[in-house]
């Protein structure tokens, strides 16, 4: 791990919904989120880049999420890395928390908007 290269983690989750529905839900959730700041959305590749904010314990994290077809649904792959390198153990737990928060937020957003 270098000074500017952080500990990177990734996670994926399957949704039994069309790619377009999941991608639009992901963009909507990120645009409304107080936890994540959407930096770029690419409608052609169904991907978003976004950051977490600076806190007392971290300079924040850079995250990328990509939605792709998988069977009858969509797979969301998310990677997260520190903006500036940090302690591998501390950063690993922070990354895991950010991944959980992202997927919980996306699932909640999709469920609440599917009911409308």
N, CA, C and O atoms as CSV, one atom per row, in Angstrom:
chain,resi,resn,atom,element,x,y,z
A,1,UNK,N,N,0.848,-1.165,0.000
A,1,UNK,CA,C,0.000,0.000,0.000
A,1,UNK,C,C,0.896,1.232,0.000
A,1,UNK,O,O,1.768,1.379,0.857
A,2,UNK,N,N,0.674,2.111,-0.965
A,2,UNK,CA,C,1.467,3.319,-1.062
A,2,UNK,C,C,0.814,4.474,-0.326
A,2,UNK,O,O,-0.282,4.356,0.222
A,3,UNK,N,N,1.517,5.585,-0.331
A,3,UNK,CA,C,1.021,6.770,0.347
A,3,UNK,C,C,-0.317,7.225,-0.215
A,3,UNK,O,O,-1.204,7.625,0.539
A,4,UNK,N,N,-0.470,7.165,-1.539
A,4,UNK,CA,C,-1.703,7.643,-2.151
A,4,UNK,C,C,-2.589,6.520,-2.650
A,4,UNK,O,O,-3.688,6.775,-3.141
A,5,UNK,N,N,-2.143,5.306,-2.536
A,5,UNK,CA,C,-2.960,4.171,-2.946
A,5,UNK,C,C,-3.535,3.513,-1.715
A,5,UNK,O,O,-2.787,2.992,-0.887
A,6,UNK,N,N,-4.809,3.524,-1.579
A,6,UNK,CA,C,-5.414,2.980,-0.378
A,6,UNK,C,C,-5.754,1.521,-0.515
A,6,UNK,O,O,-5.661,0.934,-1.593
A,7,UNK,N,N,-6.143,0.961,0.579
A,7,UNK,CA,C,-6.663,-0.385,0.640
A,7,UNK,C,C,-7.980,-0.401,-0.131
A,7,UNK,O,O,-8.884,0.373,0.183
A,8,UNK,N,N,-8.102,-1.268,-1.133
A,8,UNK,CA,C,-9.311,-1.310,-1.960
A,8,UNK,C,C,-10.106,-2.567,-1.670
A,8,UNK,O,O,-9.541,-3.647,-1.496
A,9,UNK,N,N,-11.419,-2.419,-1.618
A,9,UNK,CA,C,-12.317,-3.547,-1.416
A,9,UNK,C,C,-13.409,-3.495,-2.467
A,9,UNK,O,O,-13.689,-2.440,-3.037
A,10,UNK,N,N,-14.021,-4.638,-2.717
A,10,UNK,CA,C,-15.103,-4.714,-3.700
A,10,UNK,C,C,-16.165,-5.680,-3.203
A,10,UNK,O,O,-15.897,-6.581,-2.409
A,11,UNK,N,N,-17.370,-5.466,-3.691
A,11,UNK,CA,C,-18.484,-6.349,-3.343
A,11,UNK,C,C,-19.492,-6.282,-4.479
A,11,UNK,O,O,-19.596,-5.270,-5.171
A,12,UNK,N,N,-20.234,-7.369,-4.664
A,12,UNK,CA,C,-21.284,-7.349,-5.676
A,12,UNK,C,C,-22.567,-7.910,-5.096
A,12,UNK,O,O,-22.562,-8.694,-4.147
A,13,UNK,N,N,-23.669,-7.481,-5.701
A,13,UNK,CA,C,-24.976,-7.957,-5.263
A,13,UNK,C,C,-25.868,-8.099,-6.490
A,13,UNK,O,O,-25.801,-7.296,-7.420
A,14,UNK,N,N,-26.704,-9.132,-6.476
A,14,UNK,CA,C,-27.646,-9.403,-7.563
A,14,UNK,C,C,-29.015,-8.850,-7.194
A,14,UNK,O,O,-29.471,-8.996,-6.060
A,15,UNK,N,N,-29.667,-8.210,-8.170
A,15,UNK,CA,C,-31.037,-7.719,-8.003
A,15,UNK,C,C,-31.904,-8.347,-9.081
A,15,UNK,O,O,-31.516,-8.374,-10.249
A,16,UNK,N,N,-33.048,-8.840,-8.710
A,16,UNK,CA,C,-33.967,-9.474,-9.652
A,16,UNK,C,C,-34.832,-8.400,-10.324
A,16,UNK,O,O,-36.060,-8.435,-10.260
A,17,UNK,N,N,-34.159,-7.457,-10.963
A,17,UNK,CA,C,-34.790,-6.332,-11.651
A,17,UNK,C,C,-33.998,-6.047,-12.922
A,17,UNK,O,O,-32.832,-6.431,-13.015
A,18,UNK,N,N,-34.609,-5.377,-13.907
A,18,UNK,CA,C,-33.879,-5.025,-15.128
A,18,UNK,C,C,-32.717,-4.065,-14.842
A,18,UNK,O,O,-32.757,-3.292,-13.885
A,19,UNK,N,N,-31.692,-4.130,-15.682
A,19,UNK,CA,C,-30.508,-3.285,-15.530
A,19,UNK,C,C,-30.897,-1.809,-15.449
A,19,UNK,O,O,-30.415,-1.091,-14.572
A,20,UNK,N,N,-31.763,-1.349,-16.353
A,20,UNK,CA,C,-32.159,0.061,-16.367
A,20,UNK,C,C,-32.820,0.504,-15.079
A,20,UNK,O,O,-32.581,1.615,-14.606
A,21,UNK,N,N,-33.643,-0.349,-14.513
A,21,UNK,CA,C,-34.320,-0.030,-13.250
A,21,UNK,C,C,-33.309,0.110,-12.120
A,21,UNK,O,O,-33.386,1.044,-11.322
A,22,UNK,N,N,-32.363,-0.822,-12.055
A,22,UNK,CA,C,-31.352,-0.787,-10.992
A,22,UNK,C,C,-30.430,0.420,-11.171
A,22,UNK,O,O,-30.110,1.109,-10.202
A,23,UNK,N,N,-30.002,0.677,-12.415
A,23,UNK,CA,C,-29.111,1.815,-12.669
A,23,UNK,C,C,-29.797,3.139,-12.324
A,23,UNK,O,O,-29.205,3.988,-11.658
A,24,UNK,N,N,-31.025,3.317,-12.768
A,24,UNK,CA,C,-31.747,4.551,-12.450
A,24,UNK,C,C,-31.987,4.683,-10.950
A,24,UNK,O,O,-31.939,5.788,-10.409
A,25,UNK,N,N,-32.244,3.568,-10.277
A,25,UNK,CA,C,-32.381,3.586,-8.826
A,25,UNK,C,C,-31.084,3.965,-8.138
A,25,UNK,O,O,-31.084,4.715,-7.162
A,26,UNK,N,N,-29.975,3.441,-8.653
A,26,UNK,CA,C,-28.671,3.759,-8.083
A,26,UNK,C,C,-28.378,5.255,-8.231
A,26,UNK,O,O,-27.943,5.901,-7.277
A,27,UNK,N,N,-28.614,5.800,-9.418
A,27,UNK,CA,C,-28.400,7.241,-9.625
A,27,UNK,C,C,-29.295,8.063,-8.700
A,27,UNK,O,O,-28.839,9.025,-8.082
A,28,UNK,N,N,-30.566,7.683,-8.607
A,28,UNK,CA,C,-31.498,8.411,-7.745
A,28,UNK,C,C,-31.084,8.374,-6.288
A,28,UNK,O,O,-31.125,9.393,-5.598
A,29,UNK,N,N,-30.685,7.198,-5.819
A,29,UNK,CA,C,-30.254,7.056,-4.429
A,29,UNK,C,C,-29.023,7.923,-4.164
A,29,UNK,O,O,-28.952,8.601,-3.139
A,30,UNK,N,N,-28.053,7.905,-5.085
A,30,UNK,CA,C,-26.834,8.689,-4.890
A,30,UNK,C,C,-27.114,10.192,-4.938
A,30,UNK,O,O,-26.507,10.958,-4.190
A,31,UNK,N,N,-28.025,10.619,-5.809
A,31,UNK,CA,C,-28.362,12.040,-5.900
A,31,UNK,C,C,-29.039,12.541,-4.625
A,31,UNK,O,O,-28.869,13.702,-4.251
A,32,UNK,N,N,-29.796,11.687,-3.963
A,32,UNK,CA,C,-30.518,12.068,-2.744
A,32,UNK,C,C,-29.729,11.811,-1.464
A,32,UNK,O,O,-30.119,12.270,-0.390
A,33,UNK,N,N,-28.630,11.086,-1.571
A,33,UNK,CA,C,-27.885,10.642,-0.394
A,33,UNK,C,C,-27.168,11.784,0.319
A,33,UNK,O,O,-26.597,12.670,-0.316
A,34,UNK,N,N,-27.208,11.746,1.646
A,34,UNK,CA,C,-26.402,12.671,2.440
A,34,UNK,C,C,-25.047,12.041,2.769
A,34,UNK,O,O,-24.140,12.735,3.229
A,35,UNK,N,N,-24.907,10.755,2.541
A,35,UNK,CA,C,-23.672,10.017,2.854
A,35,UNK,C,C,-22.695,10.005,1.681
A,35,UNK,O,O,-21.481,10.051,1.879
A,36,UNK,N,N,-23.229,9.943,0.460
A,36,UNK,CA,C,-22.402,9.845,-0.742
A,36,UNK,C,C,-22.603,11.071,-1.622
A,36,UNK,O,O,-23.700,11.628,-1.682
A,37,UNK,N,N,-21.538,11.490,-2.306
A,37,UNK,CA,C,-21.609,12.615,-3.245
A,37,UNK,C,C,-21.353,12.080,-4.651
A,37,UNK,O,O,-20.237,11.670,-4.969
A,38,UNK,N,N,-22.383,12.085,-5.489
A,38,UNK,CA,C,-22.263,11.609,-6.863
A,38,UNK,C,C,-21.359,12.555,-7.640
A,38,UNK,O,O,-21.617,13.757,-7.689
A,39,UNK,N,N,-20.301,12.023,-8.249
A,39,UNK,CA,C,-19.356,12.824,-9.029
A,39,UNK,C,C,-19.606,12.691,-10.522
A,39,UNK,O,O,-19.464,13.664,-11.263
A,40,UNK,N,N,-19.981,11.485,-10.975
A,40,UNK,CA,C,-20.197,11.264,-12.405
A,40,UNK,C,C,-21.098,10.051,-12.602
A,40,UNK,O,O,-20.953,9.035,-11.923
A,41,UNK,N,N,-22.024,10.177,-13.537
A,41,UNK,CA,C,-22.874,9.052,-13.933
A,41,UNK,C,C,-22.730,8.874,-15.435
A,41,UNK,O,O,-22.879,9.836,-16.190
A,42,UNK,N,N,-22.443,7.658,-15.876
A,42,UNK,CA,C,-22.285,7.343,-17.296
A,42,UNK,C,C,-23.422,6.419,-17.706
A,42,UNK,O,O,-23.414,5.230,-17.385
A,43,UNK,N,N,-24.398,6.972,-18.416
A,43,UNK,CA,C,-25.574,6.199,-18.809
A,43,UNK,C,C,-25.244,5.094,-19.805
A,43,UNK,O,O,-25.954,4.090,-19.855
A,44,UNK,N,N,-24.178,5.251,-20.602
A,44,UNK,CA,C,-23.817,4.224,-21.583
A,44,UNK,C,C,-23.225,2.986,-20.924
A,44,UNK,O,O,-23.498,1.863,-21.349
A,45,UNK,N,N,-22.421,3.183,-19.897
A,45,UNK,CA,C,-21.811,2.033,-19.219
A,45,UNK,C,C,-22.545,1.654,-17.937
A,45,UNK,O,O,-22.148,0.712,-17.251
A,46,UNK,N,N,-23.610,2.378,-17.611
A,46,UNK,CA,C,-24.380,2.137,-16.378
A,46,UNK,C,C,-23.471,2.140,-15.150
A,46,UNK,O,O,-23.532,1.245,-14.306
A,47,UNK,N,N,-22.623,3.176,-15.074
A,47,UNK,CA,C,-21.695,3.263,-13.946
A,47,UNK,C,C,-21.764,4.639,-13.295
A,47,UNK,O,O,-22.116,5.630,-13.934
A,48,UNK,N,N,-21.423,4.677,-12.024
A,48,UNK,CA,C,-21.377,5.921,-11.255
A,48,UNK,C,C,-20.089,5.955,-10.449
A,48,UNK,O,O,-19.643,4.934,-9.926
A,49,UNK,N,N,-19.499,7.136,-10.354
A,49,UNK,CA,C,-18.394,7.352,-9.427
A,49,UNK,C,C,-18.886,8.347,-8.382
A,49,UNK,O,O,-19.600,9.298,-8.700
A,50,UNK,N,N,-18.495,8.115,-7.135
A,50,UNK,CA,C,-18.973,8.941,-6.036
A,50,UNK,C,C,-17.991,8.861,-4.888
A,50,UNK,O,O,-17.138,7.974,-4.848
A,51,UNK,N,N,-18.110,9.785,-3.958
A,51,UNK,CA,C,-17.202,9.867,-2.817
A,51,UNK,C,C,-17.982,9.874,-1.514
A,51,UNK,O,O,-19.174,10.180,-1.470
A,52,UNK,N,N,-17.258,9.521,-0.449
A,52,UNK,CA,C,-17.766,9.772,0.892
A,52,UNK,C,C,-17.069,11.036,1.380
A,52,UNK,O,O,-16.045,11.434,0.826
A,53,UNK,N,N,-17.605,11.653,2.387
A,53,UNK,CA,C,-17.040,12.897,2.877
A,53,UNK,C,C,-15.873,12.694,3.830
A,53,UNK,O,O,-15.597,11.586,4.290
A,54,UNK,N,N,-15.211,13.782,4.105
A,54,UNK,CA,C,-14.116,13.802,5.074
A,54,UNK,C,C,-14.721,13.754,6.477
A,54,UNK,O,O,-15.744,14.380,6.754
A,55,UNK,N,N,-14.063,12.997,7.348
A,55,UNK,CA,C,-14.505,12.939,8.742
A,55,UNK,C,C,-13.296,13.127,9.648
A,55,UNK,O,O,-12.192,13.399,9.174
A,56,UNK,N,N,-13.504,12.984,10.936
A,56,UNK,CA,C,-12.391,13.108,11.883
A,56,UNK,C,C,-11.383,11.974,11.732
A,56,UNK,O,O,-10.232,12.111,12.146
A,57,UNK,N,N,-11.803,10.859,11.146
A,57,UNK,CA,C,-10.921,9.696,11.075
A,57,UNK,C,C,-10.457,9.350,9.665
A,57,UNK,O,O,-9.638,8.445,9.502
A,58,UNK,N,N,-10.956,10.042,8.640
A,58,UNK,CA,C,-10.591,9.679,7.272
A,58,UNK,C,C,-10.712,10.882,6.344
A,58,UNK,O,O,-11.457,11.825,6.613
A,59,UNK,N,N,-9.966,10.828,5.251
A,59,UNK,CA,C,-10.059,11.847,4.207
A,59,UNK,C,C,-11.169,11.511,3.220
A,59,UNK,O,O,-11.349,12.209,2.221
A,60,UNK,N,N,-11.901,10.462,3.493
A,60,UNK,CA,C,-12.986,10.042,2.613
A,60,UNK,C,C,-12.547,8.916,1.692
A,60,UNK,O,O,-11.369,8.560,1.633
A,61,UNK,N,N,-13.508,8.367,0.981
A,61,UNK,CA,C,-13.249,7.248,0.082
A,61,UNK,C,C,-13.815,7.545,-1.302
A,61,UNK,O,O,-14.810,8.255,-1.449
A,62,UNK,N,N,-13.152,6.979,-2.315
A,62,UNK,CA,C,-13.637,7.031,-3.694
A,62,UNK,C,C,-14.333,5.709,-3.977
A,62,UNK,O,O,-13.819,4.645,-3.630
A,63,UNK,N,N,-15.502,5.772,-4.606
A,63,UNK,CA,C,-16.252,4.558,-4.896
A,63,UNK,C,C,-16.712,4.562,-6.348
A,63,UNK,O,O,-16.997,5.614,-6.921
A,64,UNK,N,N,-16.780,3.377,-6.930
A,64,UNK,CA,C,-17.297,3.193,-8.287
A,64,UNK,C,C,-18.282,2.041,-8.259
A,64,UNK,O,O,-18.012,0.997,-7.665
A,65,UNK,N,N,-19.428,2.234,-8.905
A,65,UNK,CA,C,-20.447,1.185,-8.989
A,65,UNK,C,C,-20.829,0.992,-10.449
A,65,UNK,O,O,-21.023,1.960,-11.184
A,66,UNK,N,N,-20.933,-0.270,-10.860
A,66,UNK,CA,C,-21.294,-0.617,-12.235
A,66,UNK,C,C,-22.440,-1.618,-12.193
A,66,UNK,O,O,-22.383,-2.609,-11.465
A,67,UNK,N,N,-23.481,-1.352,-12.979
A,67,UNK,CA,C,-24.622,-2.264,-13.099
A,67,UNK,C,C,-24.484,-2.998,-14.425
A,67,UNK,O,O,-24.282,-2.374,-15.467
A,68,UNK,N,N,-24.593,-4.329,-14.386
A,68,UNK,CA,C,-24.481,-5.129,-15.610
A,68,UNK,C,C,-25.521,-6.246,-15.598
A,68,UNK,O,O,-25.991,-6.654,-14.536
A,69,UNK,N,N,-25.883,-6.741,-16.800
A,69,UNK,CA,C,-26.862,-7.830,-16.868
A,69,UNK,C,C,-26.315,-9.097,-16.220
A,69,UNK,O,O,-25.121,-9.387,-16.298
A,70,UNK,N,N,-27.205,-9.841,-15.585
A,70,UNK,CA,C,-26.839,-11.122,-14.988
A,70,UNK,C,C,-28.091,-11.988,-14.940
A,70,UNK,O,O,-28.984,-11.754,-14.125
A,71,UNK,N,N,-28.155,-12.975,-15.804
A,71,UNK,CA,C,-29.341,-13.816,-15.864
A,71,UNK,C,C,-30.555,-12.986,-16.220
A,71,UNK,O,O,-30.539,-12.242,-17.200
A,72,UNK,N,N,-31.613,-13.111,-15.425
A,72,UNK,CA,C,-32.837,-12.338,-15.652
A,72,UNK,C,C,-32.830,-11.004,-14.912
A,72,UNK,O,O,-33.826,-10.282,-14.941
A,73,UNK,N,N,-31.739,-10.670,-14.260
A,73,UNK,CA,C,-31.689,-9.453,-13.458
A,73,UNK,C,C,-30.447,-8.638,-13.727
A,73,UNK,O,O,-29.944,-8.589,-14.849
A,74,UNK,N,N,-29.958,-7.997,-12.674
A,74,UNK,CA,C,-28.800,-7.118,-12.779
A,74,UNK,C,C,-27.851,-7.360,-11.614
A,74,UNK,O,O,-28.268,-7.649,-10.492
A,75,UNK,N,N,-26.569,-7.234,-11.913
A,75,UNK,CA,C,-25.524,-7.368,-10.905
A,75,UNK,C,C,-24.907,-5.986,-10.701
A,75,UNK,O,O,-24.610,-5.286,-11.668
A,76,UNK,N,N,-24.717,-5.600,-9.451
A,76,UNK,CA,C,-24.070,-4.334,-9.126
A,76,UNK,C,C,-22.726,-4.651,-8.488
A,76,UNK,O,O,-22.662,-5.312,-7.451
A,77,UNK,N,N,-21.649,-4.174,-9.114
A,77,UNK,CA,C,-20.295,-4.308,-8.582
A,77,UNK,C,C,-19.856,-2.957,-8.047
A,77,UNK,O,O,-19.956,-1.950,-8.749
A,78,UNK,N,N,-19.373,-2.923,-6.820
A,78,UNK,CA,C,-18.914,-1.677,-6.207
A,78,UNK,C,C,-17.498,-1.868,-5.693
A,78,UNK,O,O,-17.195,-2.867,-5.040
A,79,UNK,N,N,-16.627,-0.899,-5.992
A,79,UNK,CA,C,-15.282,-0.870,-5.420
A,79,UNK,C,C,-15.151,0.393,-4.581
A,79,UNK,O,O,-15.753,1.423,-4.885
A,80,UNK,N,N,-14.362,0.298,-3.533
A,80,UNK,CA,C,-14.140,1.435,-2.638
A,80,UNK,C,C,-12.671,1.455,-2.232
A,80,UNK,O,O,-12.082,0.416,-1.932
A,81,UNK,N,N,-12.088,2.654,-2.227
A,81,UNK,CA,C,-10.697,2.824,-1.814
A,81,UNK,C,C,-10.544,4.178,-1.141
A,81,UNK,O,O,-11.265,5.125,-1.456
A,82,UNK,N,N,-9.607,4.262,-0.221
A,82,UNK,CA,C,-9.342,5.524,0.466
A,82,UNK,C,C,-8.823,6.555,-0.524
A,82,UNK,O,O,-8.071,6.220,-1.440
A,83,UNK,N,N,-9.226,7.816,-0.341
A,83,UNK,CA,C,-8.690,8.890,-1.176
A,83,UNK,C,C,-7.197,9.042,-0.929
A,83,UNK,O,O,-6.432,9.308,-1.856
A,84,UNK,N,N,-6.787,8.874,0.318
A,84,UNK,CA,C,-5.379,8.913,0.705
A,84,UNK,C,C,-5.140,7.680,1.555
A,84,UNK,O,O,-5.969,7.330,2.395
A,85,UNK,N,N,-4.007,7.019,1.342
A,85,UNK,CA,C,-3.716,5.767,2.036
A,85,UNK,C,C,-3.872,5.876,3.541
A,85,UNK,O,O,-3.699,6.943,4.129
A,86,UNK,N,N,-4.202,4.755,4.147
A,86,UNK,CA,C,-4.383,4.729,5.596
A,86,UNK,C,C,-4.055,3.358,6.138
A,86,UNK,O,O,-3.615,2.480,5.395
A,87,UNK,N,N,-4.261,3.173,7.392
A,87,UNK,CA,C,-4.041,1.903,8.054
A,87,UNK,C,C,-4.927,0.838,7.416
A,87,UNK,O,O,-6.140,1.019,7.306
A,88,UNK,N,N,-4.326,-0.264,6.999
A,88,UNK,CA,C,-5.059,-1.302,6.270
A,88,UNK,C,C,-6.218,-1.880,7.085
A,88,UNK,O,O,-7.294,-2.117,6.535
A,89,UNK,N,N,-6.021,-2.104,8.352
A,89,UNK,CA,C,-7.083,-2.684,9.181
A,89,UNK,C,C,-8.208,-1.676,9.364
A,89,UNK,O,O,-9.379,-2.008,9.181
A,90,UNK,N,N,-7.856,-0.448,9.722
A,90,UNK,CA,C,-8.869,0.589,9.908
A,90,UNK,C,C,-9.614,0.847,8.606
A,90,UNK,O,O,-10.842,0.932,8.602
A,91,UNK,N,N,-8.881,0.972,7.498
A,91,UNK,CA,C,-9.512,1.275,6.217
A,91,UNK,C,C,-10.393,0.125,5.755
A,91,UNK,O,O,-11.450,0.354,5.167
A,92,UNK,N,N,-9.969,-1.112,6.015
A,92,UNK,CA,C,-10.777,-2.265,5.625
A,92,UNK,C,C,-12.140,-2.259,6.292
A,92,UNK,O,O,-13.146,-2.557,5.647
A,93,UNK,N,N,-12.189,-1.922,7.579
A,93,UNK,CA,C,-13.483,-1.876,8.267
A,93,UNK,C,C,-14.313,-0.694,7.775
A,93,UNK,O,O,-15.537,-0.794,7.691
A,94,UNK,N,N,-13.668,0.417,7.452
A,94,UNK,CA,C,-14.368,1.588,6.914
A,94,UNK,C,C,-14.949,1.261,5.537
A,94,UNK,O,O,-16.086,1.624,5.238
A,95,UNK,N,N,-14.164,0.575,4.701
A,95,UNK,CA,C,-14.642,0.179,3.376
A,95,UNK,C,C,-15.848,-0.743,3.482
A,95,UNK,O,O,-16.828,-0.577,2.756
A,96,UNK,N,N,-15.774,-1.714,4.387
A,96,UNK,CA,C,-16.886,-2.654,4.568
A,96,UNK,C,C,-18.150,-1.912,4.995
A,96,UNK,O,O,-19.241,-2.222,4.516
A,97,UNK,N,N,-18.012,-0.943,5.884
A,97,UNK,CA,C,-19.161,-0.154,6.334
A,97,UNK,C,C,-19.751,0.639,5.165
A,97,UNK,O,O,-20.972,0.706,5.017
A,98,UNK,N,N,-18.897,1.238,4.338
A,98,UNK,CA,C,-19.386,2.003,3.187
A,98,UNK,C,C,-20.098,1.112,2.176
A,98,UNK,O,O,-21.114,1.513,1.609
A,99,UNK,N,N,-19.580,-0.085,1.946
A,99,UNK,CA,C,-20.235,-1.019,1.026
A,99,UNK,C,C,-21.607,-1.423,1.557
A,99,UNK,O,O,-22.584,-1.448,0.809
A,100,UNK,N,N,-21.678,-1.737,2.838
A,100,UNK,CA,C,-22.959,-2.104,3.447
A,100,UNK,C,C,-23.949,-0.947,3.363
A,100,UNK,O,O,-25.114,-1.151,3.021
A,101,UNK,N,N,-23.498,0.252,3.668
A,101,UNK,CA,C,-24.363,1.434,3.603
A,101,UNK,C,C,-24.870,1.660,2.185
A,101,UNK,O,O,-26.043,1.980,1.990
A,102,UNK,N,N,-23.990,1.495,1.188
A,102,UNK,CA,C,-24.394,1.670,-0.209
A,102,UNK,C,C,-25.480,0.668,-0.592
A,102,UNK,O,O,-26.537,1.053,-1.091
A,103,UNK,N,N,-25.218,-0.613,-0.359
A,103,UNK,CA,C,-26.180,-1.638,-0.771
A,103,UNK,C,C,-27.485,-1.555,0.019
A,103,UNK,O,O,-28.556,-1.770,-0.548
A,104,UNK,N,N,-27.419,-1.250,1.304
A,104,UNK,CA,C,-28.650,-1.060,2.086
A,104,UNK,C,C,-29.462,0.103,1.525
A,104,UNK,O,O,-30.683,0.010,1.392
A,105,UNK,N,N,-28.778,1.200,1.198
A,105,UNK,CA,C,-29.455,2.367,0.639
A,105,UNK,C,C,-30.069,2.086,-0.716
A,105,UNK,O,O,-31.185,2.522,-0.997
A,106,UNK,N,N,-29.345,1.356,-1.562
A,106,UNK,CA,C,-29.863,1.021,-2.890
A,106,UNK,C,C,-31.079,0.110,-2.776
A,106,UNK,O,O,-32.088,0.345,-3.442
A,107,UNK,N,N,-31.001,-0.912,-1.955
A,107,UNK,CA,C,-32.135,-1.830,-1.784
A,107,UNK,C,C,-33.360,-1.089,-1.254
A,107,UNK,O,O,-34.473,-1.295,-1.738
A,108,UNK,N,N,-33.153,-0.236,-0.269
A,108,UNK,CA,C,-34.261,0.534,0.301
A,108,UNK,C,C,-34.864,1.472,-0.747
A,108,UNK,O,O,-36.085,1.595,-0.844
A,109,UNK,N,N,-34.016,2.126,-1.524
A,109,UNK,CA,C,-34.496,3.050,-2.563
A,109,UNK,C,C,-35.305,2.294,-3.617
A,109,UNK,O,O,-36.390,2.729,-4.002
A,110,UNK,N,N,-34.774,1.166,-4.078
A,110,UNK,CA,C,-35.484,0.386,-5.094
A,110,UNK,C,C,-36.828,-0.104,-4.569
A,110,UNK,O,O,-37.835,-0.011,-5.271
A,111,UNK,N,N,-36.856,-0.622,-3.349
A,111,UNK,CA,C,-38.113,-1.114,-2.776
A,111,UNK,C,C,-39.132,0.006,-2.622
A,111,UNK,O,O,-40.306,-0.182,-2.939
A,112,UNK,N,N,-38.706,1.156,-2.146
A,112,UNK,CA,C,-39.654,2.252,-1.920
A,112,UNK,C,C,-40.171,2.833,-3.232
A,112,UNK,O,O,-41.310,3.295,-3.292
A,113,UNK,N,N,-39.357,2.816,-4.274
A,113,UNK,CA,C,-39.795,3.365,-5.554
A,113,UNK,C,C,-40.523,2.338,-6.416
A,113,UNK,O,O,-41.212,2.710,-7.366
A,114,UNK,N,N,-40.382,1.073,-6.101
A,114,UNK,CA,C,-41.111,0.028,-6.825
A,114,UNK,C,C,-42.569,-0.003,-6.372
A,114,UNK,O,O,-43.450,-0.399,-7.135
A,115,UNK,N,N,-42.821,0.410,-5.137
A,115,UNK,CA,C,-44.176,0.370,-4.578
A,115,UNK,C,C,-45.055,1.491,-5.118
A,115,UNK,O,O,-46.278,1.434,-4.989
A,116,UNK,N,N,-44.445,2.512,-5.723
A,116,UNK,CA,C,-45.211,3.668,-6.221
A,116,UNK,C,C,-45.835,3.376,-7.555
A,116,UNK,O,O,-46.513,4.234,-8.120
